């Protein structure tokens, strides 16, 4: 109960509020930012193939700079990636728009030595997946939920919603996590992390409305927030957010988590931008452990 109360309290203090879709803001501290580069995968606009390039977008001294990383080992879309320290990790996805099987890939690149290219690692023991949630917490890569694919009787891709989760470090390799209470396919990712121990999985498609008709009246995806405590290996509910958004990245910017755009129901994108200011890191006890 203590962990749940803490998470709910933090989320309440970090209430997401809307901003105008086209709003632009100038922050006087922009020229003094730490390394807040945004790394994203570029997808081809050709519907017959997916992209293989990664690029970094960075703001320094009031200017935007783009840096191209080495090409990915394979084309990949709908994968999950996050930066852990100086390394960017990418897991899962699909290789082509017509794929009926998800990928089971786990790649990394060291941003201090990008010329060394992408390294391939042994993937997680669970099912192949796409649209999973990635997170960086306690110096480990986390992969949560997502969906696997398999061809149905007509040869089309059919989804299986996943609840398993995994963490990875070079030293320990893959470690299974407690199952998430409900699948959260395409939830905003990388997931916000509080105090290096609480991963917040926001919204996500739990599969409960698959096949809903008519689509124009689709009620949207769950607004719930589920919190995973990496020290306790446990999940708890952490309230709700005022929006229903999936298939969208999360960016940490000037002490805030920002969610821009996203899909509010199947095939319908949202122009809204949401942000939440996150409280500072938890104080430590005299023994050095986090409260």
Secondary structure, DSSP 8 states (H G I E B T S, - for coil): -HHHHHHHHHHHHT--EEE-TT-----TTGGG--S--EEEEE--S-TT----EEEEEEEETTEEEEEEE---SS--BS-EEEEETTEEEEE--BSSTT-SS----EEEEETTSGGG--EE----SS---BS-EEEEETTEEEEE--EEEEE-TTS-EEEEE---EEEEETTTEEEEE---SS--BT-SBS-EEETTTEEEEES-B-STTTT-SSGGG---S--EEEEEETTTTEEEEEEE-S---BS-BEEEETTEEEEES-EEETTEE---EEEEE------B-TTS-B-
